[in-house]
């Protein structure tokens, strides 16, 4: 006899179909996020060590770290104070947030050398009192001094730079026409530069700019980089989750939506009625039972095997007993006991008992179920 059934994709078939699609979507998302993170710009104030903009200092800080120098990115005077030590160099770059007298006084008391980038008058008074402002000039060329760091760098393009000169109280080393000056106060070495352009991302590769910037900032094993990004003592604002999302995330979401839409069109199926088809192969009932038995045995599913045997036995016996499929356990056991003269408790154990713990117990259940069904049939 030819059996028929409704043919449709199984869960395993569906999973095999969509798993590669899901993997492709995950890879697309990972590549998009990685590309955005690696290529996204990090704007910031001038000389910000994290900024990748034209006037940022991300490139110089990266070069210093690649050469084994410990660069500490300070965001406040307290950070500078915690990181300062005698063998450190403080790089103080003036930004749109000048330091007040209290902050400058606290920095002046800290140990270590100093590199002041375009210092304002208040900064010079507190941190470099032996130099004063000269003229503004556009300088580019050789150092013309005996400072080792400048001699090794050679020609440098400062762009427009202010110059400095000494007050006459201490000996001042002046290079590049006063664009770079240095002196020692007996406890530390203080260097001032009149332009930050040669240290920025956009001009670092011109002439000897990178060499001079590396030589000036790399004189000590630790560099404390302080370019104020807010007024000292100002609390950091509470950013919303929208503010923390990178600018290009919207493009990632758009790409994912397009990818999902294309996959949906590719995997779409026409919705229609189910079609009943003949099985391509006629399977004997004994072979199907044997195959299911092997499957249960390979998975040690004795509980499911016992349930299948009990359910099938009851389905065949209940019509002979005049009971419906919803008959209670006690009613079934009492009816069979009256029919074949056996103990109702024993019948309840074999027909509705617990799952077997071993293969031998499962065989016992099958044997007793067969015996009970045979007695009911012959009664």
Secondary structure, DSSP 8 states (H G I E B T S, - for coil): ---EEE----HHHHHHHHHHHHHHHHHHHHHHHHHHHHH-----STT-TT--STT--HHHHHHHHHTT-EEEEESSHHHHHHH--TTEEEEEE--SS---HHHHHHHHTS-SEEEEES--HHHHHHH-TTEEEEEEEEEEE---S--HHHHHH-SEEEEEEEEEEE-SSS--EEEGGGTEEEEE-SS-EEEEES-SGGGSTTTTTSTTHHHHHHHHHTSSSEEEEE--SS-TT-------HHHHS-TTHHHHHHHHHHHHHHHHHHH--------EEE-SS---HHHHHHHHHHHHHHTT-HHHHHHHHHHHHHHHHHHHHT--TT--HHHHHHHHHHHHT--HHHHHHHHH----SSHHHHHHHHHHHHHHHHHHHH-
